[in-house]
């Protein structure tokens, strides 16, 4: 299994360009199953999770071209339905949580879909009820076979309806939208997720001929159409990677410019870093993070300790709470990190405590960080990446620590960050990949 060997304590300086948004790419690639015509998508991050999904679609019979880095052309005109019962399909689909989003398009176009229980990060319960309750509202039936681990759904005809989602699930909303665009009649989805990734999916589907209104809100209205056509689409820059780079600059006391970030789609991310005392300057569509020797956490207006918590969009993305946590370890002041949406994402803090961070893990959802204001440097150590976001947080911490650290299981980092070692080494980091 691969690992990183990191020499910490170096100041970085230079420019970084964010990759395309991973979570958007997984959605829009699945949407290519909704038409038999060619769909061209650019700015796709060539990371493990995305490439696994592309390989899965190729196994299903989707023709894939790769004319240039980050650009792919998909044509789902001749699916191999026998492939769904093969061991290869089970292995690939079960290793990737994003594979669940092939169900909506398959139901819409072919009237059936099958998927093994998907994998992904081990960050607590991530239920799929929202997906299947939405499909049932549209007229589908489904069952889960506990023996072989397969979800199977079918529908003679999908019929538009009103539905109130039990939670604002991003992948659940995306899956239901993709099923509804070809359903007969009108579908109204209330409490829909409205993250930029979902907005981008809706905009792409409308370019293909769908009729979706209410984009960027939690109330979507979809008029079903008979078919969708080809289109060209470009993924947004990845907001989570952008936030990771801001945190990297702060913790390593470096000077970094992040290019072409699409500032309007970053939501609360820049301002939340500013609450931790970090200077984030907007220069056109770039973010400039100057070198800071110290940064001070703000208190709330009444003097109480700052709380940083995740929430559905336009709230703060949960994917960055691990980064905010490690950044706070060297701030001046204290902060409460409240991870509401996933119950196991804070368990990596034991490694930070081993490195000298002052953290109180209150429960699976909350951690209090007492910042050290860089008065006491973190120590290098050996660690293992438990998931994508904790993995990048540990990498940022190792880059700031004195000495040589080792991170094992870096496939978890590669799932979400493209060539992260090469890109950071280009601006002064010292990261060695050992395969």
C-alpha positions, 0 to 999 in steps of 0.5 A, a space after each residue: 500500500 502506498 505512503 507519503 513521507 513528508 518533511 515538515 516545517 517548510 514555508 511554501 510559496 507560489 500558485 496553485 490551480 484547483 482541480 475540477 469538482 469531484 462531487 460534481 463530476 460524479 453526478 454529471 458523468 452518471 447523467 450521460 446515461 440519460 441520452 444515447 448521444 455524445 456528451 462532452 465534459 471538461 475539467 474532470 479531475 482524474 482522481 481515483 473515485 472519478 476514474 473508477 466510475 468511468 471504468 464502471 461505465 465502460 464496463 456497462 458498455 458506455 463508449 468513452 473517449 479521452 481527447 485531452 487531460 480532464 476532458 472526456 466524451 461519453 456515449 451510452 448508446 449500447 449498454 451491456 445489460 449482462 454486465 450488471 450480474 458479473 463479479 466485475 460490476 459488483 466489485 467496481 460498483 461496491 467500492 464507490 459510493 458515487 455508483 449509486 447515482 447510476 440508478 436514477 438514469 437507468 430507471 428513467 431510460 430503461 425502467 430498471 436498475 441494479 447496484 450493490 451496496 456502495 462503499 466510500 468513506 468510513 465516516 459513520 452511517 450514510 443511509 440511502 433511504 432518500 434515494 429509494 423513497 424518491 424513486 417510489 414516489 415516482 412509481 418505482 418499486 425496489 428491494 434489497 437482497 441481504 444475501 447478495 447485497 444488491 439493490 434492485 429497482 424497476 418501473 413500468 413508467 415513471 410518473 411525475 409527482 410532489 415529494 418532500 425529501 426526508 433530508 436534503 441529501 446531495 446524491 439523493 437529490 441528484 439521483 431523483 432529478 435524473 429519474 424525474 427529467 424523463 418521467 411523465 408529467 410534473 415533478 416537484 421536489 421540496 427540501 432539495 439539496 441546492 449545492 453548486 454541484 446539484 446546480 451544475 447538474 441541473 444546468 447541464 440537464 437543461 442544456 440536454 433538453 430537460 426542463 428544470 426550474 428553481 435551480 439554486 433553491 430547495 424547491 425544484 420543478 421538473 417538467 418531464 420530457 421524452 428524450 435528452 440530447 448531447 451537450 458540452 459541460 465544464 465542471 466547476 473548480 473544487 471548493 473543497 480543494 480550494 479550502 484545503 489550500 487556504 488551510 495549508 497556507 495558514 498552518 504552514 505560514 506560507 504565501 499562496 495564490 489560488 487561481 480561478 476559484 469561481 469565488 461566487 460558488 465558494 459560499 461561506 468558506 472564505 469568511 469562515 477562514 477569516 473568522 479563524 483570523 486568516 487573511 483571505 484576499 480576493 484578486 479578481 477570481 483568484 484568492 491570495 493568502 499572504 504569509 501570517 506568523 500568527 492568526 487569532 480566532 474571533 469570539 462571538 459578539 457576546 464573547 462566547 467561544 466561536 463554533 464552526 459547524 457544517 450545514 446543508 448548502 448554503 451552510 458550510 460544507 462538512 468536507 472542510 471541517 477536518 481542515 478547519 480543525 487542524 488550522 485551529 490547532 495553531 491559532 490564538 484562541 479556542 474554537 468548537 468544531 461541530 460535525 453534525 452530518 457525519 458521526 465518525 469524521 472527528 476520530 482522526 484527532 487522536 493522531 493530532 493529539 499525538 503530534 502535540 495538538 490540544 484537542 478535547 474530543 467531546 463526543 463523536 460530533 464535537 471537538 474543542 481546539 485550544 490553539 497554540 499560536 505557534 508557540 509549540 510546534 506540532 511533532 512529526 509522527 506515523 499515521 494512516 489516512 482514514 478517509 479523503 478529508 481526514 487524509 488531506 488534513 493529516 497531510 497539511 498537519 505533517 507539512 507544518 510539523 517539525 521532522 519527518 512524518 509518514 502517512 499510510 493508506 494514501 489511496 484515500 487521499 488520491 481518491 479526492 486530490 489529483 497528484 497532490 504531492 507533485 503539485 505541492 512539491 512544485 511550490 516548495 513542499 517535500 513529499 515523497 511517494 512510496 508505492 
